[in-house]
Amino acid sequence: MIKAKNIHKYYDDLHVLKGVNVHIKKGEVVSIVGASGAGKTTLLQILGTLDRISKTDGSSLVINNENISALSEKQLAKFRNEHIGFIFQFHQLLPEFTAVENVCIPAFIKKTPKADAIKRAKELLDFLGLSHRYNHKPNELSGGEQQRIAVARALINNPSIIFADEPSGNLDSESAENLHNLFFKLRDEFGQTFVIVTHNEELANLADRKLVMVDGKME
């Protein structure tokens, strides 16, 4: 599923990732933990193809048998849209769009017919208990509801991998627990792989595997 070997990342003279190796299997829920500045989010962005690795001898990133380093920016964008979903701490919903419209955005980018995209968005919102919120805009929704809409958006193209960066960091404890349980329900229902960066120890310990980062390396 994901095979990252000897991953380095430099920002000018700052060496953020220092030879990280990660192997994640299909259907796993993997948490990544560590102190602020350990390199967790940088690693997540690279594994999620939002950033490129710094070219180093022996470095490679293979996702779904695709050599990511060999893809052009256009090919990479297409791969990301079709294979990867993202859930962020602050939802990143567009305020002028309804719940259904926000969920549909990745499907429209993929050029899914509008009727099919809306049908799928409503199915996901139903599954997530939001059938009564189709036409509500983000400012009419609770934080937990907004985050579930972000989850539906991440799922609409049936990606094989979901990357989540502090997904419950902006939620109250009850909403956070509901979201954590949802990840495992989604894995069991749809077979998705989850890679989650979190400071939430409860969520980290629920994962099939917990990876600990220290100073740009896996401990």
C-alpha positions as CSV (number, residue, x, y, z in Angstrom):
1,M,0.0,0.0,0.0
2,I,2.6,2.6,1.1
3,K,6.3,1.9,1.1
4,A,8.5,4.9,2.0
5,K,12.2,4.3,2.1
6,N,14.9,6.7,3.4
7,I,12.7,9.8,3.2
8,H,14.5,13.1,3.6
9,K,13.1,16.6,3.5
10,Y,15.1,19.8,3.6
11,Y,13.8,23.3,3.8
12,D,16.9,25.3,2.8
13,D,19.4,24.3,5.6
14,L,16.7,22.9,7.9
15,H,16.8,19.0,7.8
16,V,13.3,18.1,8.8
17,L,13.0,14.4,7.9
18,K,16.2,12.4,8.3
19,G,15.9,9.0,6.6
20,V,12.3,7.9,7.5
21,N,11.2,4.4,6.6
22,V,7.5,3.5,6.7
23,H,5.6,0.5,5.4
24,I,1.8,0.6,5.8
25,K,-0.5,-2.2,4.7
26,K,-3.9,-2.0,3.1
27,G,-6.7,-1.7,5.7
28,E,-4.4,-0.6,8.5
29,V,-5.2,2.3,10.9
30,V,-1.8,3.8,11.7
31,S,-1.2,6.7,14.1
32,I,1.9,8.9,14.0
33,V,2.7,10.7,17.3
34,G,5.6,12.8,18.6
35,A,6.4,16.2,20.0
36,S,5.7,19.4,18.0
37,G,8.5,19.9,15.5
38,A,9.3,16.1,15.2
39,G,8.3,16.1,11.5
40,K,4.9,14.4,11.7
41,T,3.0,16.8,9.5
42,T,5.8,17.1,7.0
43,L,5.9,13.3,6.7
44,L,2.1,13.2,6.3
45,Q,2.3,15.8,3.5
46,I,4.9,13.8,1.7
47,L,3.1,10.5,2.1
48,G,-0.1,12.3,0.9
49,T,1.8,13.6,-2.2
50,L,1.1,17.3,-1.1
51,D,4.9,17.8,-0.9
52,R,7.9,16.2,-2.7
53,I,10.8,14.3,-1.0
54,S,14.2,15.9,-1.2
55,K,16.1,13.8,-3.7
56,T,18.6,11.6,-1.8
57,D,20.3,8.4,-2.9
58,G,18.1,5.4,-1.9
59,S,15.0,7.4,-1.3
60,S,11.7,6.2,-2.7
61,L,7.9,6.5,-2.2
62,V,5.6,3.9,-3.7
63,I,1.8,4.1,-3.1
64,N,-0.5,1.5,-4.6
65,N,2.4,0.2,-6.7
66,E,2.9,3.7,-8.2
67,N,6.4,5.3,-8.0
68,I,5.4,8.7,-6.8
69,S,8.7,10.4,-7.6
70,A,8.3,9.5,-11.3
71,L,5.0,11.4,-11.7
72,S,4.7,14.8,-13.2
73,E,2.7,17.5,-11.3
74,K,-0.3,16.8,-13.5
75,Q,-0.1,13.1,-13.1
76,L,0.4,13.5,-9.3
77,A,-2.7,15.7,-9.0
78,K,-4.8,13.1,-10.8
79,F,-3.3,10.3,-8.7
80,R,-4.1,12.3,-5.5
81,N,-7.6,13.0,-6.5
82,E,-8.4,9.4,-7.3
83,H,-6.5,7.5,-4.6
84,I,-6.1,9.8,-1.6
85,G,-8.5,11.5,0.8
86,F,-7.6,14.2,3.3
87,I,-9.1,15.2,6.7
88,F,-7.7,18.3,8.4
89,Q,-8.1,19.8,11.8
90,F,-10.0,22.9,10.6
91,H,-12.3,21.2,8.1
92,Q,-11.4,23.5,5.2
93,L,-15.0,23.7,4.1
94,L,-16.0,26.4,1.6
95,P,-18.4,28.8,3.5
96,E,-20.5,29.7,0.5
97,F,-21.4,26.1,-0.4
98,T,-23.9,23.7,1.2
99,A,-22.9,20.4,2.8
100,V,-23.7,18.4,-0.3
101,E,-21.8,20.9,-2.5
102,N,-18.7,20.8,-0.3
103,V,-18.7,17.0,-0.3
104,C,-19.0,16.9,-4.1
105,I,-16.0,19.1,-4.9
106,P,-13.4,16.2,-5.3
107,A,-15.9,14.3,-7.5
108,F,-16.4,17.4,-9.7
109,I,-12.6,17.7,-10.1
110,K,-12.6,14.1,-11.2
111,K,-15.3,15.0,-13.7
112,T,-17.9,12.7,-12.2
113,P,-21.3,13.5,-13.7
114,K,-23.1,16.0,-11.4
115,A,-26.1,13.7,-10.7
116,D,-23.8,10.8,-9.8
117,A,-21.7,13.0,-7.5
118,I,-24.8,14.4,-5.7
119,K,-26.2,10.9,-5.2
120,R,-23.0,9.6,-3.8
121,A,-22.6,12.7,-1.5
122,K,-26.1,12.2,-0.1
123,E,-25.3,8.5,0.5
124,L,-22.2,9.4,2.5
125,L,-24.0,12.1,4.5
126,D,-26.8,9.6,5.2
127,F,-24.2,7.1,6.4
128,L,-22.6,9.7,8.6
129,G,-26.0,10.7,10.2
130,L,-26.3,14.1,8.3
131,S,-29.3,13.5,6.1
132,H,-31.0,16.5,7.7
133,R,-28.1,18.8,6.8
134,Y,-27.8,18.4,3.0
135,N,-28.5,22.1,2.3
136,H,-26.9,23.7,5.4
137,K,-23.8,25.9,5.0
138,P,-20.8,25.4,7.4
139,N,-21.8,28.4,9.6
140,E,-25.1,26.6,10.4
141,L,-23.4,23.4,11.6
142,S,-21.6,22.3,14.8
143,G,-17.9,21.6,14.8
144,G,-18.6,17.8,14.9
145,E,-21.0,18.1,11.9
146,Q,-18.5,20.1,9.9
147,Q,-15.8,17.5,10.5
148,R,-18.1,14.7,9.4
149,I,-18.8,16.6,6.2
150,A,-15.1,16.8,5.7
151,V,-14.9,13.1,6.2
152,A,-17.6,12.6,3.5
153,R,-15.7,14.8,1.2
154,A,-12.5,12.7,1.8
155,L,-14.5,9.6,0.9
156,I,-16.5,10.6,-2.2
157,N,-14.0,9.4,-4.7
158,N,-13.6,6.0,-2.9
159,P,-9.9,6.6,-2.1
160,S,-7.8,3.7,-0.9
161,I,-6.0,5.9,1.7
162,I,-7.2,8.6,4.1
163,F,-4.7,10.9,5.6
164,A,-5.8,12.8,8.7
165,D,-3.8,15.7,10.4
166,E,-5.0,16.3,13.9
167,P,-8.6,15.5,12.9
168,S,-10.1,15.8,16.3
169,G,-7.9,18.6,17.6
170,N,-10.6,21.2,17.2
171,L,-13.5,19.1,18.7
172,D,-15.0,18.7,22.1
173,S,-14.3,15.3,23.8
174,E,-17.7,13.7,22.8
175,S,-17.3,14.7,19.1
176,A,-13.7,13.6,19.1
177,E,-14.7,10.2,20.5
178,N,-17.4,9.9,17.8
179,L,-14.9,10.7,15.1
180,H,-12.4,8.2,16.3
181,N,-15.0,5.5,16.4
182,L,-16.0,6.5,12.9
183,F,-12.6,5.9,11.4
184,F,-12.7,2.3,12.5
185,K,-16.2,1.9,11.3
186,L,-15.2,3.2,7.9
187,R,-12.2,0.9,7.7
188,D,-14.4,-2.1,8.5
189,E,-17.2,-1.0,6.1
190,F,-15.1,0.3,3.1
191,G,-11.6,-1.2,3.7
192,Q,-9.9,2.2,3.7
193,T,-6.4,2.6,5.1
194,F,-6.0,5.5,7.6
195,V,-2.8,7.3,8.5
196,I,-3.4,9.7,11.3
197,V,-1.2,12.4,12.8
198,T,-2.5,13.2,16.3
199,H,-1.6,14.5,19.8
200,N,-4.7,12.6,21.1
201,E,-3.2,9.6,23.0
202,E,-6.6,7.9,23.1
203,L,-6.9,7.9,19.3
204,A,-3.2,7.0,18.9
205,N,-3.6,4.0,21.1
206,L,-6.7,2.8,19.3
207,A,-4.8,2.4,16.1
208,D,-3.5,-0.9,14.8
209,R,0.0,0.5,15.0
210,K,1.4,3.6,16.7
211,L,4.6,5.1,15.1
212,V,6.6,7.6,17.2
213,M,8.6,10.3,15.6
214,V,11.6,12.0,17.3
215,D,13.6,14.7,15.7
216,G,12.8,13.8,12.1
217,K,13.2,10.0,12.5
218,M,11.0,7.0,13.5
219,E,11.9,5.9,17.0
